Amino acid sequence: MELNSICVYCSAAANAPDWLKEEAAKFGAGIAARGWKLIYGGASVGVMGALADAVLAAGGSVLGVIPKALVGREVAHGGLTELRVVETMHERKTVMFQEAGAFVALPGGFGTMEELFEMITWKQLGIHNKPIVILNAKGFFDPLIAQFERGIADGLIRPDCRILYTVTDTAEKVFSVLSEAQVMWRTQGKWY
């Protein structure tokens, strides 16, 4: 299956650390270099802004999807290839899901984690078969991955559910995973 679009979950927090904005910018440049379309939350600030700006600066295409209520709060990006203003968060997530060929979570807050969990759960339930990559820059997601392992150890999560996602520590490794790990394209409709 050929990948041509990637949904990235990340933060619009204005006080996000510089190292994370820099990693997002490197990732954005890589997305554009591969000719992939970025699908993201539509903000012009924080990690979201750094990511979108890098894709655009490298000549790439960006679709931002933002609920009407967040247009001012997340400072909707006015320079995107396309900005879709939707009514609800549910509509935002639906559009992003439909447009994306893969999902990547950068370090972020509650929204980032909620979206990541939804995609992992949907993949487990067989709703989709798209790759999911957690970019664990500077060990940000270490406690979350440890929690997944605790769930496996306690019998609450099946060990074979580890196939639902992949964890990397740099943007460049995300690209390697998405181009080489064909096992991530699972049979849709199968419960894992």
LINZI-V236129 format. One record per residue. N is the residue number from 1. PHI is phi as a letter, one per 20 degrees, with the letter a starting at -180 (* if undefined). NEAR is the number of other C-alpha atoms within 8 Angstrom. Layout:
{{N	PHI	NEAR} {N	PHI	NEAR}}
This chain:
{{1	*	3} {2	e	3} {3	e	8} {4	c	8} {5	b	12} {6	c	14} {7	e	15} {8	d	11} {9	e	14} {10	b	12} {11	e	13} {12	d	13} {13	f	8} {14	f	7} {15	e	5} {16	g	11} {17	f	6} {18	g	6} {19	g	6} {20	f	11} {21	f	13} {22	f	9} {23	f	10} {24	f	14} {25	f	14} {26	f	10} {27	f	11} {28	f	14} {29	f	12} {30	f	11} {31	f	13} {32	f	15} {33	f	9} {34	e	6} {35	m	8} {36	e	13} {37	e	13} {38	e	16} {39	d	15} {40	b	13} {41	f	10} {42	n	12} {43	e	15} {44	d	14} {45	d	12} {46	m	14} {47	f	15} {48	g	16} {49	f	12} {50	f	14} {51	f	13} {52	f	14} {53	f	10} {54	f	12} {55	f	18} {56	f	12} {57	f	8} {58	e	9} {59	n	7} {60	e	14} {61	d	12} {62	c	14} {63	d	14} {64	d	14} {65	c	15} {66	c	16} {67	f	13} {68	g	9} {69	f	7} {70	d	10} {71	g	12} {72	e	7} {73	f	6} {74	e	10} {75	l	10} {76	g	11} {77	f	11} {78	e	6} {79	d	4} {80	f	12} {81	g	7} {82	b	7} {83	c	12} {84	d	8} {85	e	9} {86	d	11} {87	f	9} {88	c	8} {89	f	9} {90	f	6} {91	f	10} {92	g	14} {93	f	9} {94	f	8} {95	f	9} {96	f	12} {97	f	8} {98	f	6} {99	e	9} {100	e	11} {101	e	11} {102	b	11} {103	c	14} {104	c	12} {105	d	15} {106	e	13} {107	g	13} {108	a	11} {109	e	8} {110	g	6} {111	f	8} {112	g	14} {113	f	10} {114	f	8} {115	f	10} {116	g	10} {117	f	8} {118	f	8} {119	f	10} {120	f	11} {121	f	8} {122	f	10} {123	f	14} {124	g	12} {125	e	11} {126	n	13} {127	f	9} {128	b	9} {129	c	11} {130	e	11} {131	f	12} {132	c	14} {133	c	12} {134	d	12} {135	e	14} {136	e	14} {137	f	12} {138	l	5} {139	m	7} {140	g	8} {141	e	10} {142	g	8} {143	f	7} {144	f	7} {145	f	8} {146	f	8} {147	f	8} {148	g	9} {149	f	8} {150	f	8} {151	f	10} {152	f	11} {153	f	8} {154	e	7} {155	m	7} {156	e	7} {157	c	10} {158	f	7} {159	g	6} {160	f	6} {161	f	9} {162	g	7} {163	f	7} {164	f	11} {165	b	11} {166	c	10} {167	d	8} {168	c	12} {169	d	10} {170	b	10} {171	f	12} {172	f	8} {173	f	9} {174	f	11} {175	f	9} {176	f	9} {177	f	9} {178	f	9} {179	e	7} {180	d	6} {181	e	8} {182	f	7} {183	f	5} {184	f	12} {185	e	9} {186	e	7} {187	f	7} {188	f	9} {189	n	8} {190	e	8} {191	f	6} {192	d	8}}
